Amino acid sequence: MVTMPETATDLARAQADLAADIRDEEGEIRPEFLSAIRAAIKAEDRVALNALAGDLYEADLGDLIEALDQEERPRLVAIMGADFDYAALTEVEDIVREELLEEIPNEKIAEGVRDLDSDDAVYILEDLEPEDKEEVLAKLPAPERVALERSLDYPEDSAGRLMQTDFIAAPPFWTVGQTIDHLRDTSDLPDEFYELYVIDPAGRITGHVPLNRLLRSKRPVKIEKIMLEADHVAQATDDQREVAELFKRYNLVSIPVVDEAQRLVGVLTFDDIVDIIDEEADAEIRALGGVAADEELSDSVLETTKARFSWLFVNMLTALVAAAVIGLFKGSLEKMVALAVLMPIVASQGGNAGTQTMTVAVRALATRALGLGNAPRIVRREILVGFLNGCAFALLLGLVAAFWFSNIELGFVIGIAIIVNLTAAGLAGVVIPLALDRFDVDPAVASGPFVTTVTDIIGFFAFLGVATLWFGLG
């Protein structure tokens, strides 16, 4: 077993050495470390297993759990017993956590979450079936149970679900000396805190005091003299994304959370918000690619197939619309084979340009950088960008087509089509996400098929239409 470090520096060094031992140069779990863990599980050797995994960071322990086979995970938890850190379950994929919790007895879960921060405990409990959740909560001490039940009553993606219910609060008439003495004498303080909150007799927040401001003040000074106004406060029912925007906009370290009566009920810290920002960015990337936000690598083949089918079905329908446009110019294609060769280039360039614009627009909408106020300017900008890129590629592709097929006129035709399609792509890439957002439809999910359809239809129609008129192929 690793000996307990005597100082914070020793602790950091010991944890860094341990992390280096379990991971290779690319940050992956070392095969030999994983083999040692599996051998200890197979032998049910608690001493060896706790020596190997007992002092791991919760994130490292989470990665280790995911690296194990499904049947090995509950055995790891059972063998480690009280030395297993249940906070590691907040670091694994949802499906892994849900499957593992189904295998762990409720009394063990209750023992495990008892020592967790309230936000981590809520994160685990919300995955349990209602009857299991009630049984686990019933086994907790009354104060902890009441706090967790209150957090679980808030909407799923609200600040109330994410907040920690442990915080430091003091009345305004306390002195700095009284406050510091209270902090030193109280044994059940939060593991980490950055600010002291000032509340009135009804528990309503009136201000806050950063710890550095507290420690730099003289002992006789009253808290009300050094407190700052509570400029940024989150309602417990606020959406987590809105709170994350506050953290990003004002570079906050923590923010108090209040209920409908403005009573202080919890606190959110930057480490909680980093997870939300990461989840939102991940969800946006998945949505733009037509992948469900909750799809994980651990999902089964059947689940993944069903989740992706709907997106592919929508794309098939839009492709049929584009094919119908091509069918209108069947005669022209039969008379001039070169059109069939060059046609995909026009559609592809338009699709890529539309996707670029759409990605920027969706991201700007998500971060509230794009709205009705600046939409006209952004639309004009993207149309101009599309037109200028269209002119550049019209020249390049026009020359290629003219030399390839020894037909200068064909070069002019594809050049005109490219300009029209890239300009339309710039317009569609902004207007479609804006319109969807206006009608409360997630633009990250729904913009792709619409933008692709528009660029395909306009690209095919412009190229084949201009060619039909130019060469008299109708």
C-alpha positions in Angstrom: 0.0 0.0 0.0 1.2 3.5 -0.8 2.2 5.4 2.4 0.3 8.5 3.2 2.2 11.7 2.1 2.9 14.2 4.9 2.4 17.4 2.9 0.4 18.7 -0.1 3.5 18.7 -2.2 4.2 15.0 -1.2 0.6 14.1 -2.1 0.8 15.8 -5.5 4.1 14.1 -6.2 2.8 10.7 -5.1 -0.3 11.0 -7.2 1.7 12.1 -10.3 4.0 9.1 -9.9 1.1 6.8 -9.5 -0.6 8.2 -12.6 2.6 7.8 -14.6 2.8 4.2 -13.5 -0.6 3.3 -14.8 -0.5 5.2 -18.1 1.8 5.0 -21.1 3.2 7.9 -23.1 -0.1 8.3 -25.0 -2.2 8.5 -21.8 -3.7 5.0 -22.1 -3.9 2.4 -19.3 -0.8 0.3 -19.5 -1.5 -3.3 -20.5 0.8 -4.6 -17.7 -1.1 -2.5 -15.1 -4.5 -3.8 -16.4 -3.2 -7.4 -16.3 -2.1 -6.9 -12.7 -5.6 -5.6 -11.8 -7.3 -8.5 -13.6 -5.0 -11.0 -11.8 -5.9 -9.4 -8.4 -9.6 -9.6 -9.3 -9.4 -13.2 -10.4 -7.6 -14.1 -7.2 -9.9 -12.0 -5.1 -6.8 -10.4 -3.5 -8.1 -7.3 -1.8 -4.7 -6.3 -0.4 -3.1 -6.4 -3.9 -6.1 -4.7 -5.5 -6.2 -1.8 -3.0 -2.5 -1.4 -3.3 -2.8 -1.0 -7.1 -6.0 1.0 -7.3 -6.8 2.3 -3.8 -5.0 5.6 -4.3 -5.9 6.4 -7.9 -7.4 9.6 -8.9 -11.2 9.2 -9.5 -10.7 10.0 -13.2 -7.9 7.3 -13.4 -10.1 4.8 -11.6 -13.0 5.6 -14.0 -10.8 4.9 -17.0 -9.7 1.6 -15.3 -13.3 0.6 -14.8 -14.1 1.3 -18.5 -11.0 -0.7 -19.6 -12.2 -3.8 -17.7 -14.7 -6.3 -19.0 -18.4 -5.9 -18.0 -18.3 -8.9 -15.6 -15.0 -7.7 -14.0 -16.3 -4.3 -13.0 -18.7 -5.3 -10.1 -16.1 -7.7 -8.8 -13.6 -4.8 -8.6 -16.0 -2.8 -6.5 -17.0 -5.7 -4.3 -13.4 -6.7 -3.6 -12.1 -3.2 -2.9 -15.0 -2.7 -0.5 -14.8 0.5 1.6 -11.6 1.5 -0.3 -13.5 1.9 -3.6 -14.1 5.6 -4.4 -17.6 6.0 -5.7 -16.7 9.4 -7.2 -15.1 7.4 -10.0 -18.6 6.5 -11.2 -19.1 10.1 -12.3 -16.1 9.7 -14.7 -17.4 6.7 -16.7 -19.8 6.5 -19.6 -23.5 6.6 -18.7 -24.2 3.0 -19.9 -21.2 1.7 -17.9 -22.3 3.4 -14.7 -25.9 2.2 -15.1 -24.9 -1.4 -15.7 -22.5 -1.3 -12.8 -25.0 0.2 -10.4 -27.5 -2.6 -11.3 -24.9 -5.1 -10.0 -24.1 -3.3 -6.7 -26.4 -3.9 -3.7 -28.3 -0.8 -2.6 -26.8 -0.8 0.9 -23.3 -0.7 -0.6 -24.3 2.2 -2.9 -25.6 4.1 0.2 -22.3 3.5 2.0 -20.4 4.7 -1.0 -22.3 7.9 -1.7 -22.5 8.9 2.0 -19.0 10.5 1.8 -19.3 12.1 -1.6 -19.9 15.7 -2.4 -23.6 16.3 -2.9 -23.3 17.0 -6.6 -21.5 13.7 -7.2 -24.0 11.8 -5.1 -26.9 13.3 -7.1 -25.1 12.4 -10.3 -25.0 8.7 -9.3 -28.5 8.5 -7.6 -30.3 10.0 -10.6 -29.3 6.9 -12.7 -31.0 4.5 -10.3 -34.5 3.1 -10.7 -37.1 5.0 -8.5 -37.5 2.1 -6.1 -33.7 1.6 -5.7 -33.2 5.4 -5.3 -35.7 5.5 -2.5 -34.1 2.5 -0.8 -30.6 4.1 -1.0 -31.9 7.5 0.3 -33.7 5.8 3.2 -30.3 4.3 4.4 -28.7 7.8 4.5 -28.6 10.1 7.6 -31.6 12.5 7.6 -29.7 15.8 6.9 -27.9 14.2 3.9 -31.1 12.6 2.7 -33.1 15.8 2.8 -30.4 17.7 0.9 -30.1 15.1 -1.8 -33.9 14.7 -2.2 -34.2 18.5 -2.7 -31.5 18.4 -5.4 -33.2 15.5 -7.1 -36.5 17.4 -7.2 -35.0 20.0 -9.5 -35.2 19.6 -13.3 -32.6 17.2 -14.8 -30.5 19.9 -16.6 -30.9 22.6 -13.9 -28.4 24.3 -11.7 -30.1 22.7 -8.7 -29.1 19.2 -10.0 -25.5 20.2 -10.4 -24.9 22.3 -7.3 -23.1 21.3 -4.1 -25.3 21.7 -1.1 -22.2 22.1 1.2 -21.1 25.8 1.4 -19.8 28.3 3.9 -22.1 31.1 5.0 -22.0 33.7 7.8 -24.1 36.6 9.1 -22.9 40.1 8.2 -22.4 41.1 11.8 -19.7 38.5 12.4 -16.1 39.8 12.6 -13.3 38.4 10.4 -11.8 36.9 13.6 -15.0 35.1 14.5 -15.4 33.8 11.0 -11.9 32.4 10.8 -12.2 30.8 14.2 -15.4 29.2 13.2 -13.8 27.8 10.0 -11.0 26.4 12.1 -13.2 24.8 14.7 -15.8 23.3 12.3 -14.9 19.7 11.2 -17.5 19.2 8.5 -16.4 22.0 6.1 -16.6 21.3 2.3 -13.4 19.7 0.9 -12.9 22.8 -1.3 -14.4 26.2 -1.2 -13.3 29.6 -2.6 -15.8 32.1 -1.1 -17.7 32.8 2.0 -21.4 33.8 1.5 -23.1 36.3 3.6 -26.8 35.6 4.5 -29.5 37.4 6.4 -31.5 35.7 9.2 -33.9 34.2 6.6 -31.1 32.6 4.7 -31.2 35.0 1.8 -27.9 35.9 0.2 -26.7 39.5 0.7 -23.1 39.3 -0.5 -19.9 37.2 -0.7 -16.4 37.4 0.5 -13.5 35.8 -1.5 -11.1 33.9 0.8 -8.2 36.1 -0.1 -10.2 39.2 0.9 -11.1 37.5 4.2 -7.5 36.5 5.1 -6.1 40.0 4.3 -8.6 41.8 6.6 -8.0 42.6 10.2 -9.7 40.4 12.8 -12.0 43.1 14.3 -13.4 44.1 11.0 -17.0 43.0 10.4 -17.9 40.9 7.4 -20.4 43.4 6.1 -17.5 45.9 5.7 -15.5 43.7 3.4 -18.3 41.8 1.6 -18.9 42.3 -2.1 -22.3 42.5 -3.8 -23.7 39.2 -5.1 -23.8 40.3 -8.7 -24.0 36.9 -10.2 -26.5 34.5 -8.7 -28.0 31.4 -10.3 -31.6 30.3 -9.7 -31.8 26.6 -8.8 -34.1 26.1 -11.8 -31.8 27.9 -14.3 -30.6 25.7 -17.2 -27.0 24.5 -16.7 -26.0 26.0 -20.1 -27.1 29.4 -19.0 -25.1 29.2 -15.8 -22.1 28.0 -17.9 -22.4 31.1 -20.0 -22.2 33.2 -16.8 -18.9 31.5 -15.8 -17.4 32.0 -19.3 -18.6 35.6 -19.6 -17.4 36.8 -16.2 -14.5 34.4 -15.5 -16.2 33.1 -12.3 -14.7 30.6 -9.9 -17.9 29.9 -8.1 -21.5 31.1 -8.1 -24.2 30.9 -5.4 -27.5 29.1 -6.1 -30.7 30.3 -4.6 -34.3 29.0 -4.5 -37.5 30.8 -5.5 -37.4 32.7 -2.1 -33.8 33.8 -2.8 -32.5 31.6 0.0 -29.0 30.2 -0.5 -29.3 26.5 -1.2 -26.0 25.6 -2.9 -23.0 26.6 -4.8 -21.6 25.8 -8.3 -17.8 25.8 -8.9 -15.8 26.0 -12.1 -14.9 22.3 -12.1 -18.7 21.5 -12.3 -19.0 24.0 -15.2 -16.1 22.6 -17.1 -18.0 19.3 -17.4 -21.1 21.0 -18.7 -19.1 23.0 -21.3 -17.4 19.8 -22.4 -20.7 17.9 -22.6 -22.3 20.8 -24.6 -19.4 20.9 -27.1 -19.5 17.1 -27.4 -23.3 17.2 -28.0 -23.0 19.9 -30.7 -20.3 17.9 -32.6 -22.5 14.8 -32.4 -25.6 16.6 -33.5 -23.8 18.1 -36.6 -22.8 14.6 -37.6 -26.2 13.1 -37.0 -25.2 11.1 -34.0 -27.3 10.9 -30.8 -26.0 13.0 -27.9 -26.0 9.9 -25.6 -24.3 7.5 -28.0 -21.3 5.9 -26.4 -18.6 3.5 -27.7 -19.9 0.9 -25.2 -23.4 0.9 -26.8 -24.4 -2.4 -28.5 -24.5 -2.8 -32.3 -28.3 -2.9 -32.4 -28.7 0.3 -30.2 -26.2 2.2 -32.4 -27.9 1.1 -35.6 -31.3 2.1 -34.4 -30.0 5.5 -33.2 -28.4 6.4 -36.5 -31.2 5.1 -38.8 -33.4 8.1 -38.4 -30.7 10.6 -39.5 -29.8 8.4 -42.5 -33.5 8.1 -43.4 -33.9 11.9 -43.5 -30.8 12.2 -45.7 -32.2 9.6 -48.0 -35.3 11.6 -48.5 -33.4 14.8 -49.3 -31.2 12.8 -51.7 -34.3 11.7 -53.5 -35.4 15.3 -53.9 -32.0 16.2 -55.4 -32.3 13.2 -57.7 -35.7 14.4 -58.9 -34.1 17.7 -59.9 -31.5 15.8 -62.0 -34.3 13.8 -63.6 -35.7 17.1 -65.0 -32.6 17.3 -67.1 -32.4 13.7 -68.3 -32.3 14.7 -71.9 -29.5 17.2 -71.5 -27.4 14.5 -69.7 -28.0 12.0 -72.5 -26.8 14.5 -75.1 -23.7 15.7 -73.2 -21.9 13.1 -71.0 -19.5 15.8 -69.7 -22.3 17.2 -67.6 -22.6 14.0 -65.7 -18.9 14.0 -65.0 -18.7 17.6 -63.7 -22.1 17.7 -61.9 -20.9 16.1 -58.6 -18.2 18.7 -58.4 -20.7 21.6 -58.3 -22.8 19.9 -55.6 -19.8 18.9 -53.5 -18.3 22.4 -53.4 -21.7 23.8 -52.5 -22.2 21.2 -49.8 -18.8 21.8 -48.2 -19.2 25.6 -48.3 -22.7 25.3 -46.7 -21.4 23.0 -44.0 -18.6 25.5 -43.2 -21.1 28.4 -42.8 -23.6 26.2 -40.9 -21.0 25.1 -38.4 -20.0 28.7 -37.6 -23.6 29.8 -37.4 -24.7 26.9 -35.1 -21.7 27.5 -32.8 -22.5 31.2 -32.7 -26.1 30.5 -31.8 -25.1 28.1 -29.1 -22.8 30.8 -27.5 -25.4 33.5 -28.1 -22.9 35.4 -30.4 -25.5 35.4 -33.2 -29.0 36.8 -32.8 -31.6 38.9 -34.6 -29.6 42.0 -33.8 -26.5 41.1 -35.8 -28.1 38.6 -38.2 -28.3 40.9 -41.2 -24.6 41.7 -41.0 -23.6 38.1 -40.6 -25.9 37.0 -43.5 -24.3 39.7 -45.8 -20.9 38.6 -44.7 -21.5 34.9 -45.5 -23.1 35.7 -48.9 -20.1 37.9 -49.8 -17.7 35.1 -48.7 -19.6 32.6 -50.7 -19.6 34.8 -53.8 -15.8 35.6 -53.6 -15.0 31.9 -53.1 -17.3 31.1 -55.9 -15.5 33.5 -58.2 -12.1 31.9 -57.3 -13.3 28.4 -57.8 -15.2 29.3 -61.0 -11.9 30.4 -62.5 -10.1 27.3 -61.4 -12.8 24.8 -62.4 -13.6 26.7 -65.5 -10.0 26.3 -66.7 -10.0 22.6 -65.7 -13.2 21.8 -67.5 -12.2 23.8 -70.6 -8.9 21.9 -71.0 -10.3 18.5 -69.9 -13.1 18.4 -72.4 -11.6 20.9 -74.9 -14.7 23.1 -74.6 -14.3 26.7 -73.4 -18.0 27.2 -73.2 -18.3 24.3 -70.7 -15.8 26.1 -68.5 -18.1 29.2 -68.5 -21.1 27.0 -67.6 -19.5 25.3 -64.6 -18.0 28.7 -63.5 -21.5 30.3 -63.4 -22.9 27.3 -61.5 -20.2 27.4 -58.9 -20.7 31.1 -58.2 -24.4 30.6 -57.9 -24.1 27.6 -55.6 -21.5 28.9 -53.3 -23.3 32.1 -52.8 -26.5 30.2 -52.1 -24.6 28.0 -49.7 -23.4 31.0 -47.7 -27.0 32.3 -47.5 -28.5 28.9 -46.5 -25.8 28.1 -44.0 -26.8 31.1 -41.9 -30.5 31.5 -42.6 -31.5 27.9 -42.0 -30.0 27.6 -38.5 -31.4 31.0 -37.6 -34.9 30.0 -38.8 -34.8 26.7 -37.0 -33.6 28.4 -33.8 -36.5 30.9 -34.2 -39.0 28.0 -34.2 -37.3 26.4 -31.1 -35.8 23.5 -33.2 -32.2 22.6 -32.3 -30.2 23.9 -35.3 -27.3 21.6 -34.5 -29.5 18.6 -35.1 -31.7 19.7 -38.0 -29.6 22.1 -40.1 -27.5 19.5 -41.9 -30.2 17.9 -44.1 -31.8 21.2 -45.0 -28.5 22.9 -46.0 -27.3 19.9 -47.9 -30.7 19.7 -49.8 -30.6 23.4 -50.7 -27.0 23.2 -52.0 -27.7 20.0 -54.0 -30.8 21.3 -55.6 -29.4 24.8 -56.4 -26.1 23.3 -57.6 -27.8 20.7 -59.9 -30.4 23.2 -61.1 -27.9 26.0 -61.8 -25.4 23.7 -63.6 -27.8 21.7 -65.7 -30.1 24.6 -66.3 -27.4 26.9 -67.5 -25.9 24.1 -69.6 -29.3 23.4 -71.2 -29.9 27.0 -72.1 -26.3 27.6 -73.2 -26.0 24.6 -75.4 -29.6 24.3 -76.4 -29.9 20.8 -75.1 -33.6 20.9 -74.0 
